[in-house]
Amino acid sequence: MHFMPSLQAAWTRNNSLVCVGLDPEPAKFPAHLKGRPDEVFEFCRAIVDATADLVCSYKPQIAHFAALRAEDALEHLIAHIHAKHPGVPVILDAKRGDIGSTAQHYVTEAFERYSADAVTLNPYLGRDSAQPFLDRADKGVILLCHTSNPGAADLQDLDVGGKPLYQHVARLIAQEWNTLGNCALVTGATYPEQLAEVRALIGDIPLLVPGIGAQGGDVQAVVRHGRTAEGTGLMINSSRAILYAGSGEDFAEAARKATLDLRDSINHYRQG
């Protein structure tokens, strides 16, 4: 199934707007996994198997795997999600952005090597850098718009012709780049007013929202400002608060509880 229908189905089937970020840090793994040859895969697989009925997507961060020389674990993990939990889309968080043949190689990396359903991109190089991804109607293209980090305002809030740059990015993607209906935007939970402005500019295009949990984003504000009229349109990401909710042999159960709590909190505000 293509990314967008798969995402929409997961919103409904699991009654969830939760996206779990898969950011393995072996120093935080439970003691019984540390030092095992496949510790990265085993840890992430356990998290996935414990939460797959509670989420709308997973978002593995490629740098966390690459820094550990664990790219094979990432391949196996995505294959496991597709085989055991079909219908839950996987977003490769790679923030790619380059031109010409290099961009095409990044397409191959994301969609052929890793078999991801979507990938995050940096739009700073312009449309030609994103076009090889945009041409894949079956895949999601999730472009940075207003990120959750403290330095986001350094460039994204710059005045460009009377409007901040992130608003130009949002409008450009919604009106010109999204010709195949496969675009989404990254907007941080830590900037709820900007989130509301982006939603007003882009209609029902999905938003990937990092910054909940460890970064301090407010669930109520995100739902109020980011949901669509149907009460969906969001992939609200939480990583560390779910992955490392427990440190013992029951870590996967603790992750499930943290995911369920977040899903229920989000759904409480969706009703309002």
C-alpha positions in Angstrom: 0.0 0.0 0.0 1.2 3.5 -0.7 2.4 5.6 2.2 -0.5 8.0 2.5 -3.3 5.4 2.4 -1.3 3.3 4.8 -0.9 6.2 7.2 -4.6 7.0 7.0 -5.6 3.4 7.7 -3.2 3.2 10.7 -4.8 6.4 12.2 -8.1 4.7 12.0 -7.2 1.1 12.8 -5.1 1.8 15.8 -7.0 5.0 16.8 -3.6 6.6 17.1 -1.6 9.6 16.1 1.5 8.3 17.8 4.8 7.9 15.9 7.5 6.1 17.8 11.0 7.3 17.1 13.5 4.4 17.0 16.8 5.9 18.2 18.9 3.1 19.7 21.5 4.1 22.3 23.1 0.9 23.7 24.3 2.7 26.8 20.6 2.9 27.8 19.7 -0.7 27.0 18.7 -3.1 29.7 21.6 -5.0 31.2 20.4 -8.4 29.8 20.8 -7.1 26.2 24.1 -5.3 26.5 26.9 -6.9 24.6 24.8 -9.2 22.6 25.7 -9.4 18.9 22.3 -8.3 17.8 21.5 -6.0 20.7 20.3 -3.0 18.5 17.9 -5.2 16.5 16.7 -7.1 19.5 16.0 -3.9 21.5 14.2 -2.2 18.6 12.3 -5.3 17.7 11.0 -5.7 21.2 9.8 -2.1 21.3 8.0 -2.5 17.9 6.4 -5.8 18.8 5.1 -4.3 22.1 3.6 -1.2 20.5 2.6 -1.9 16.9 -1.2 -1.9 17.7 -0.9 1.5 19.4 0.9 3.6 16.8 0.4 5.2 13.3 4.0 4.9 12.3 7.6 4.3 13.3 10.5 6.6 12.6 14.0 5.1 12.8 16.8 7.7 12.9 19.5 6.6 10.5 22.4 8.3 12.3 21.7 6.3 15.5 22.2 3.1 13.5 25.0 4.3 11.2 27.1 5.5 14.2 26.9 2.0 15.6 27.8 0.4 12.3 24.3 -1.1 12.6 22.9 -0.4 9.1 22.2 -4.1 8.7 20.1 -4.0 11.9 18.1 -1.1 10.4 17.4 -3.1 7.3 16.3 -6.1 9.3 14.2 -4.0 11.6 12.2 -2.4 8.7 11.8 -5.8 7.1 10.5 -7.1 10.4 8.0 -4.3 10.7 6.7 -4.9 7.2 6.5 -8.7 7.7 5.0 -8.8 11.2 3.1 -5.6 11.4 1.9 -4.9 7.9 0.1 -1.6 7.4 2.3 0.4 9.9 4.4 2.7 7.8 8.1 3.3 8.4 9.6 6.8 8.0 13.4 6.8 7.5 14.5 9.9 9.4 17.5 10.8 7.2 17.0 14.5 6.4 18.5 14.1 3.0 18.9 16.9 0.4 21.2 17.0 -2.5 21.2 17.4 -6.3 21.5 15.3 -9.5 22.7 11.8 -9.3 23.4 12.1 -5.6 19.7 12.7 -4.9 18.8 9.7 -6.9 21.3 7.5 -4.9 19.6 8.8 -1.7 16.2 7.6 -3.2 17.7 4.2 -3.8 19.1 4.1 -0.2 15.8 5.0 1.4 13.4 3.1 -0.7 15.3 0.2 -2.2 18.0 -0.6 0.4 16.0 0.1 3.5 12.5 -0.3 2.0 11.2 2.7 4.0 7.7 4.0 3.2 8.7 7.6 3.6 11.8 9.7 4.2 12.6 13.1 5.7 14.2 15.7 3.5 15.8 19.1 3.9 14.2 21.4 1.2 16.9 24.1 1.4 18.5 23.1 -1.9 15.2 23.6 -3.7 12.8 21.5 -5.8 15.3 19.7 -8.0 16.9 18.2 -4.9 13.5 16.8 -3.8 12.2 15.9 -7.3 13.5 12.3 -7.4 11.7 11.7 -4.1 8.6 13.6 -5.2 8.3 11.4 -8.3 7.7 8.3 -6.1 4.0 8.6 -5.8 4.0 5.4 -3.6 6.4 6.9 -1.0 6.0 9.7 1.5 8.2 12.8 1.2 8.4 14.6 4.6 10.1 18.0 4.4 11.5 20.1 7.2 9.4 23.3 7.7 9.7 24.5 11.3 11.8 22.2 13.5 11.7 21.7 17.2 15.2 22.7 18.2 16.1 26.0 19.9 18.1 27.2 16.8 15.1 26.7 14.5 14.5 30.5 14.4 18.0 31.3 13.2 17.0 30.7 9.6 13.4 29.4 9.6 12.0 32.6 11.1 13.9 35.0 8.8 11.6 37.7 7.2 11.3 37.0 3.5 9.1 39.6 1.8 7.1 40.2 4.9 6.6 36.6 6.0 8.9 34.2 7.8 10.7 31.7 5.6 9.0 28.6 7.1 5.6 30.0 5.8 7.1 30.3 2.3 8.3 26.7 2.6 4.9 25.5 3.8 3.0 27.3 1.0 5.5 26.2 -1.7 5.3 22.6 -0.8 1.5 22.6 -0.4 0.8 24.5 -3.6 3.6 23.4 -6.0 5.6 20.4 -4.8 2.7 18.2 -3.7 1.4 17.3 -7.2 1.3 13.6 -6.4 -0.2 14.1 -3.0 2.7 12.4 -1.2 4.1 15.3 0.8 4.1 15.9 4.5 5.9 18.6 6.7 8.0 18.5 9.8 6.8 21.0 12.4 8.0 21.0 16.0 5.8 20.6 19.0 7.9 23.2 20.8 6.5 26.0 18.6 2.7 25.6 18.7 1.9 29.0 17.2 4.0 28.3 14.2 2.3 24.8 14.0 -1.1 26.5 13.8 0.1 28.9 11.1 1.5 26.0 9.0 -1.7 24.0 9.4 -3.7 27.0 8.1 -1.5 27.2 5.0 -1.4 23.6 4.0 -4.9 22.3 4.5 -5.0 18.6 5.4 -1.4 17.7 4.4 0.0 15.5 7.3 2.4 16.9 9.8 5.2 15.0 11.5 5.6 16.6 14.9 8.8 15.9 17.0 9.4 17.5 20.3 6.9 15.7 22.6 8.3 14.1 25.7 12.0 14.8 26.4 12.0 18.1 24.5 9.0 19.4 26.4 6.4 19.9 23.7 2.8 20.1 25.0 0.3 17.5 23.7 -2.8 19.6 24.1 -1.3 22.5 22.1 -0.1 20.2 19.3 -3.5 18.6 18.9 -5.4 21.8 19.2 -3.2 23.6 16.6 -2.3 20.7 14.3 -5.2 18.4 13.9 -7.4 18.4 10.8 -11.2 18.8 10.8 -11.4 15.0 10.9 -9.2 14.9 14.0 -6.2 13.3 12.3 -3.4 14.8 10.1 -0.7 14.3 12.7 2.2 11.9 13.4 3.2 13.0 16.9 6.6 11.6 17.6 8.1 10.4 20.9 11.4 8.6 21.1 13.3 8.6 24.4 10.2 8.8 26.6 9.0 5.6 25.1 12.2 3.7 24.3 13.7 4.2 27.7 10.5 4.2 29.9 11.9 1.1 31.6 15.4 -0.2 32.2 14.8 -3.8 33.3 13.8 -7.0 31.5 10.3 -5.6 31.3 11.5 -2.6 29.2 9.1 -3.5 26.3 6.1 -3.6 28.6 7.1 -0.2 30.0 7.4 1.1 26.5 4.0 -0.2 25.7 2.5 1.6 28.7 4.2 4.9 27.8 2.9 4.6 24.3 -0.6 3.8 25.5 -0.5 6.7 27.9 0.6 9.1 25.1 -2.0 7.7 22.7 -4.8 8.2 25.3 -3.6 11.7 26.2 -3.7 12.7 22.5 -7.1 11.1 22.0 -8.4 13.0 25.0 -7.6 16.3 23.4 -8.8 15.1 20.0 -12.2 14.8 21.5 -12.3 18.4 22.7 
